[in-house]
């Protein structure tokens, strides 16, 4: 795309890391950073109940983000605007629905509803179900309004087409840069779990595996180790380092050495 069109990249800056430059993503003509809003504040939690926008959308919007999107749209005419998930829905009216394509990492209402189904705290479970209903309404809205949608699987495409048969929906499966990520010649003696470790499905997966499967594996293969790699590990994830052979790294500069050792 960068060889044929001028690409502007607007992203949430990690305050702990360096800003992206043209050296990092040379195919972009313009790179603009904006601070990620603070998530899960009491005001946003309350607004998520009574206001128009559910909490997942409020967590990704602020006056600074709004201003950055407006400046970008005023600077030139864009043929296409890629919105990386429904969390950025508030950019759609600024960009113009006819130019917007959404990237669906998940069907978010489905993920939140699943969380609400297993959460033991009644208040949190109610909030999750309430949020899932609001997210579902937004999903129906963007399926009818936006130019197009990208999903990761046939199942998701078929499920969304049941809601909006006329929607433009294409499956783009998850992929990897096989030039950058090359396997080691000899597999190591470790297992690795890589993911954002404050994301609920990843937390549940790591907890379940370490508590139920890992002790059996460790008993059968005493030299085996498990490394949990990923940003912002929740307290219960950090606590997994108490298991024999388990290491929790938090954020790392490069995940490839961990893959190569696995």
Buried (B, 14 or more C-beta within 10 A) or exposed (E): EEEEEEBBBBBEBBEEEEEBEEEEEEEBEEBBBBEBBEEEEEEBEEBBEEEEBBBBBBBBBBEEBBEBBEEBBEEEEBEEBBBBBBBBBBBBEBBEBEBBBBBBBBBBBBBBBBBBEEBEEEEEBEBBBBBBBBBBEBBBBBBEBBBBBBBBBEEBBEBBBEEBEEBEBEEEEEEEEEEEEEEEEEEBEBBBBBBEBBBBEBBBEBBEBBEEEBEEBBEEEEEBBBBBBBBEBBEEBEBBBEBEBBBBBEBBEEBEEBBBBB
